[in-house]
Amino acid sequence: MSYLHKYEIDKKYSKSVAYFSMEFAIHQALKIYSGGLGFLAGSHMRSAYDLKQNLVGIGMLWSYGYYDQNRDEDRYLKIEFRRKRYYFLEDLNITVSVDINGKPVYVRAYLVPSELFNSAPLILLSTDIPENDYLSRTITHKLYDSNTETRIAQEIILGIGGTKVLEELKYNPDVYHMNEGHSLPMAFELYKKFKDIEEVKKRVVFTTHTPEAAGNEEHDINLLNKMGFFSETSLEEVRTITGVEGEKFSLTVGALKISKIANGVSKIHSDVANEMWNFVDERCDIISITNAQNRKYWTDKGLLKALDEHEDFELEARKKHLKRLLFDEVANQTGKMFDPDILTIVWARRFAEYKRPGLLKHDLQRFENMINNQKYPIQIVWAGKPYPFDAQAINIFNELNYMARSYKNIAVLIGYELDLSMKLKKGSDIWLNTPRVTREASGTSGMSAAMNGAINLSIADGWHPEFCREGINSFTIPTEGRGLSIEEQDRLDNKNLMDTLENKIIPLYYDNKKEWLNVKKNSISDVIPAFDSGRMVHEYYTLMYNK
């Protein structure tokens, strides 16, 4: 047992692992995450704790977090950066120096102790300390800073700073796990130590999370070299190791060349990733380990108890209570009073254009007819954080917000963080997921929603096809759009979405309560064994770390 772990490590998981991630969603109070990647890393850390694994997280202590989501006086999105202070972190009294642009930058390490939030120990790195000049201090100010050089500096701090902190702690991991390519400088720091790329490969594994071109970062290779991204490895050696000949360096390509094995985060995603990166010679294998969420953290205990005891009346009453708790938040934020007897559809996740938050209202006339239907009423809630510098995504958010003013039964919520996400998943009847097909790697929010009796209605992408038993535990929006223009794809997907809602889901909810309850129960029963992150973190050991 390392002194970082306050628990006895299970022999099955004794191999030591350092899990590097830009963001971790461990607790509402620790705002160092933006969305799905962080939620996934948080569940990974919780399940590593539950299974007593020898794993340590390495992340960043973001002084201003991602951003605080507020409204201006016209109720449009207002982005605010407020400094956070965390008195519950433990100062490890370790400061290491990392060269950025040829100058030393000092990195301080803090610990989130494992017993604090019932997670594996998490080490957080900060440059926002008195030893640094102002510019160096800003490196760990904002998660995913929009300035290219700051972003590169963040990756150097995570990868090289994290590796150096582990050395100072005398914690020598058998495996270094890159959760996304951000921490790639760590591999070059290891190369400096071992002087042998095969020795590095033995120790490094990589999870790729996005089939989105924009999500696979690329930078000018000369800029990376100048800033110290490759540690002390010469540019010539970097090109030899990674096979990169041009001026653009892809972090994902680098990671696939320097790891012993990689994984996509759903079966579909690993197929897409293998196709996407098939031009990379001598890259490592990309297998599939489907994402999952931590059942103990996300699932409402009352719902589970009612399900286990076959108390249908109690299950219905509990779900209605959870809807009321969500509707209190809706009323608090918007002044609208929702009704727990009415079918409630929730679209909540990171606001990005390819996730199509506005697909539901693509055919405005048909949407208005559905919203105004008195016989079969519905309520809709939207929530999510756009990237603070993505004007297109912010415009979509504000457009929905503007439209919601005209309807009592539509709400757009702000503050999409762990607590609100929990309320939305517990209080929704339908969890709606509408990405463009093949562009969603996993879509893990639907898992924790299903654990709470929300029924998934999703495009057949990410994890959904592995889970869905059509009409039995969830519903699929048929897609025919793979070869079509974006406009035509959106038109068809909207038509199929509305057909499914109007012809299947809404009548089922109002006209066949018994069958609706069965679908809800199947949703909870089917999701828990296969999509609890205990399964996922066990697979990481058996399929990746121990390989």
Long-range contacts (C-beta under 8 A, 24 or more apart in sequence): 2-54, 2-56, 2-171, 4-56, 4-111, 4-114, 4-121, 4-123, 4-169, 4-171, 5-54, 5-56, 5-114, 5-120, 5-121, 6-113, 6-114, 6-115, 6-121, 7-49, 7-52, 7-114, 8-52, 9-52, 9-53, 9-54, 10-51, 10-52, 10-53, 12-541, 13-48, 13-51, 13-52, 13-53, 13-54, 13-55, 13-541, 14-54, 15-54, 15-174, 15-175, 15-541, 15-545, 15-546, 16-54, 16-55, 16-56, 16-171, 16-172, 16-173, 16-174, 16-175, 17-53, 17-54, 17-55, 17-56, 17-173, 17-174, 17-175, 17-176, 17-177, 17-545, 18-55, 18-56, 18-57, 18-58, 18-162, 18-166, 18-171, 18-173, 18-175, 18-176, 18-177, 19-44, 19-45, 19-48, 19-55, 19-56, 19-57, 19-58, 19-120, 19-177, 19-179, 20-57, 20-58, 20-59, 20-158, 20-159, 20-162, 20-176, 20-177, 20-178, 20-179, 20-182, 20-183, 20-186, 21-57, 21-58, 21-59, 21-179, 21-180, 21-182, 21-183, 22-59, 22-60, 22-143, 22-144, 22-154, 22-158, 22-179, 22-180, 22-182, 22-183, 23-59, 23-60, 23-66, 23-143, 24-57, 24-59, 24-122, 25-417, 25-418, 26-112, 26-117, 26-119, 26-122, 27-117, 27-418, 28-417, 28-418, 28-419, 29-86, 29-88, 30-86, 30-112, 30-117, 31-62, 31-65, 31-66, 31-84, 31-417, 32-59, 32-60, 32-61, 32-62, 32-65, 32-124, 32-143, 33-66, 33-143, 33-417, 34-66, 34-143, 34-144, 34-350, 34-385, 34-387, 35-349, 35-350, 35-385, 36-209, 36-349, 36-350, 36-442, 36-443, 36-444, 36-445, 37-179, 37-180, 37-209, 39-293, 39-418, 39-421, 39-444, 39-445, 40-179, 40-209, 40-265, 40-291, 40-293, 40-442, 40-444, 41-179, 42-119, 42-294, 42-297, 42-418, 43-292, 43-293, 43-294, 43-297, 43-298, 43-444, 43-533, 43-536, 44-179, 44-533, 44-536, 44-537, 44-540, 45-119, 45-120, 45-122, 46-117, 46-118, 46-119, 46-294, 46-296, 46-297, 46-533, 47-292, 47-294, 47-532, 47-533, 47-534, 47-536, 47-537, 48-119, 48-120, 48-537, 49-114, 49-118, 49-119, 49-120, 50-118, 50-294, 50-296, 50-534, 51-534, 51-537, 51-538, 53-120, 53-537, 53-541, 55-120, 55-537, 56-120, 56-121, 56-122, 56-123, 56-166, 56-171, 56-173, 57-112, 57-119, 57-120, 57-121, 57-122, 57-123, 58-122, 58-123, 58-125, 58-158, 58-162, 58-165, 58-166, 58-183, 59-122, 59-123, 59-124, 59-125, 59-158, 60-124, 60-125, 60-126, 60-140, 60-143, 60-154, 60-157, 60-158, 61-86, 61-89, 61-110, 61-124, 61-125, 61-126, 61-128, 61-140, 62-140, 62-141, 62-142, 62-143, 63-126, 63-128, 63-140, 63-141, 63-142, 64-141, 64-142, 65-142, 65-143, 66-142, 66-143, 66-144, 66-385, 66-388, 67-142, 67-385, 67-388, 69-385, 69-414, 69-415, 69-416, 70-414, 71-414, 75-401, 75-405, 76-398, 76-401, 76-402, 77-386, 77-394, 77-397, 77-398, 77-401, 77-414, 79-388, 81-141, 81-142, 86-110, 88-116, 89-124, 92-123, 92-165, 92-169, 94-165, 94-168, 94-169, 95-129, 95-131, 96-161, 96-164, 96-165, 96-168, 97-164, 98-156, 98-157, 98-160, 98-161, 98-164, 98-228, 99-228, 100-136, 100-139, 100-153, 100-156, 100-157, 100-227, 100-228, 101-226, 101-227, 101-228, 102-228, 103-136, 105-132, 105-136, 105-139, 105-153, 105-157, 106-131, 106-132, 106-136, 107-157, 107-161, 107-164, 107-165, 109-165, 109-168, 109-169, 123-162, 123-165, 123-166, 123-169, 125-157, 125-158, 125-161, 125-162, 125-165, 127-157, 144-387, 146-388, 146-389, 148-219, 148-223, 149-223, 149-227, 151-217, 152-219, 152-223, 152-224, 152-227, 152-229, 153-227, 154-182, 155-182, 155-183, 155-184, 155-185, 155-229, 155-251, 156-185, 156-227, 156-228, 156-229, 158-182, 158-183, 158-185, 158-186, 159-183, 159-184, 159-185, 159-186, 159-187, 159-188, 159-189, 160-185, 160-186, 160-188, 160-189, 160-228, 160-231, 162-186, 163-189, 163-190, 164-189, 173-203, 174-203, 174-545, 175-203, 175-204, 175-205, 175-544, 175-545, 176-203, 176-204, 176-205, 177-204, 177-205, 177-206, 177-207, 177-540, 177-544, 177-545, 178-204, 178-205, 178-206, 178-207, 178-255, 178-259, 179-207, 179-209, 180-207, 180-208, 180-209, 180-210, 181-206, 181-208, 181-216, 181-217, 181-251, 181-252, 181-254, 181-255, 182-217, 182-251, 184-229, 184-251, 184-254, 184-255, 184-258, 185-228, 185-229, 185-230, 185-231, 187-254, 187-255, 187-258, 187-259, 188-229, 188-230, 188-231, 188-233, 188-238, 189-231, 191-231, 191-233, 191-241, 192-231, 192-232, 192-233, 197-241, 197-258, 200-258, 201-258, 201-259, 201-260, 201-284, 202-260, 203-260, 204-258, 204-259, 204-260, 205-259, 205-260, 205-261, 205-262, 205-263, 205-544, 205-545, 206-255, 206-256, 206-259, 206-261, 206-262, 206-263, 206-284, 207-262, 207-263, 207-265, 207-289, 208-252, 208-255, 208-256, 208-262, 208-263, 208-264, 208-265, 208-273, 208-286, 208-441, 209-265, 209-441, 209-442, 210-441, 211-269, 211-272, 211-273, 211-276, 211-438, 211-439, 211-440, 211-441, 212-354, 212-439, 216-250, 216-251, 216-252, 217-250, 217-251, 217-252, 218-248, 218-249, 218-250, 218-251, 219-248, 219-249, 219-251, 220-247, 220-248, 220-249, 221-246, 221-247, 221-248, 221-249, 222-247, 224-249, 243-280, 243-281, 243-282, 252-277, 253-277, 253-280, 253-283, 256-280, 256-283, 256-284, 256-286, 257-282, 257-283, 257-284, 259-284, 260-284, 260-547, 261-285, 261-287, 261-543, 261-544, 261-547, 262-286, 262-287, 263-287, 263-288, 263-289, 263-543, 263-544, 264-288, 264-289, 264-441, 265-289, 265-290, 265-291, 265-441, 265-442, 265-462, 266-290, 266-291, 266-441, 266-442, 266-462, 266-463, 266-466, 267-465, 267-466, 268-438, 268-461, 268-462, 268-465, 269-441, 269-442, 269-462, 272-438, 272-441, 287-543, 287-544, 289-536, 289-539, 289-540, 289-543, 289-544, 290-442, 290-463, 290-466, 290-531, 290-536, 291-441, 291-442, 291-444, 291-447, 291-463, 291-531, 291-536, 292-444, 292-447, 292-530, 292-531, 292-532, 292-533, 292-534, 292-535, 292-536, 293-444, 293-447, 293-448, 293-451, 293-531, 293-532, 293-533, 294-532, 294-533, 294-534, 295-451, 295-528, 295-532, 295-533, 295-534, 298-422, 298-425, 298-448, 298-451, 298-452, 299-448, 299-451, 299-452, 299-524, 299-528, 300-426, 300-452, 303-426, 303-452, 303-453, 303-524, 304-524, 307-521, 307-524, 307-525, 312-517, 315-453, 315-517, 315-520, 315-521, 316-517, 319-453, 319-520, 322-426, 322-427, 322-452, 323-427, 323-429, 324-427, 325-423, 325-426, 325-427, 326-381, 326-423, 326-424, 326-426, 326-427, 326-428, 327-427, 329-413, 329-420, 329-423, 330-381, 330-411, 330-413, 333-411, 333-413, 333-414, 333-415, 334-404, 334-411, 334-412, 334-413, 336-408, 336-409, 336-411, 338-379, 338-409, 338-411, 339-377, 339-379, 342-377, 342-378, 342-379, 342-409, 343-376, 343-377, 343-378, 343-379, 343-429, 343-430, 343-505, 343-506, 343-509, 343-510, 344-378, 344-379, 344-380, 344-381, 344-427, 344-428, 344-429, 344-430, 345-378, 345-379, 345-380, 345-381, 345-428, 345-429, 345-430, 345-432, 345-457, 345-501, 346-380, 346-381, 346-382, 346-383, 346-424, 346-425, 346-427, 346-428, 346-430, 346-431, 346-432, 346-449, 346-454, 347-380, 347-381, 347-382, 347-383, 347-384, 347-432, 347-433, 347-434, 348-381, 348-382, 348-383, 348-384, 348-413, 348-416, 348-420, 348-421, 348-424, 348-445, 349-384, 349-433, 349-443, 349-445, 350-384, 350-385, 350-386, 350-387, 351-384, 351-385, 351-386, 351-387, 351-393, 351-394, 351-396, 351-397, 352-386, 352-387, 352-390, 352-393, 353-390, 353-392, 353-393, 353-396, 354-435, 354-436, 354-439, 355-434, 355-435, 355-440, 356-434, 356-435, 356-436, 356-490, 356-493, 357-382, 357-384, 357-396, 357-397, 357-400, 357-434, 358-396, 358-399, 358-400, 359-434, 359-490, 359-493, 359-494, 359-497, 360-432, 360-434, 360-494, 360-497, 361-400, 361-403, 362-490, 362-491, 362-494, 363-491, 363-494, 363-495, 363-498, 366-498, 367-498, 370-498, 370-501, 370-502, 371-407, 371-409, 371-410, 376-506, 376-507, 376-510, 377-409, 378-409, 378-506, 379-409, 379-410, 379-411, 380-409, 380-410, 380-411, 381-410, 381-411, 381-412, 381-413, 381-424, 381-428, 382-410, 382-411, 382-412, 382-413, 383-412, 383-413, 383-414, 383-416, 383-420, 383-424, 384-416, 385-416, 421-445, 421-448, 424-449, 425-449, 425-451, 425-452, 425-454, 426-452, 426-454, 428-454, 429-454, 429-455, 429-509, 430-454, 430-455, 430-456, 430-457, 430-505, 431-455, 431-456, 431-457, 431-458, 432-457, 432-458, 433-457, 433-458, 433-459, 433-462, 433-464, 434-458, 434-459, 434-477, 434-493, 434-497, 435-459, 435-461, 435-462, 436-481, 436-486, 436-489, 437-461, 437-479, 437-481, 437-482, 437-489, 438-482, 447-527, 447-531, 450-474, 450-523, 450-524, 450-526, 450-527, 450-531, 451-524, 451-527, 451-528, 452-524, 453-520, 453-521, 453-523, 453-524, 454-523, 455-505, 455-519, 455-520, 455-523, 456-523, 457-497, 457-500, 457-501, 457-505, 459-493, 463-531, 466-530, 467-526, 467-527, 467-530, 467-531, 469-522, 469-526, 471-504, 471-519, 472-518, 472-519, 472-522, 473-519, 473-522, 473-523, 473-525, 473-526, 473-527, 474-519, 474-523, 475-500, 475-504, 475-505, 476-500
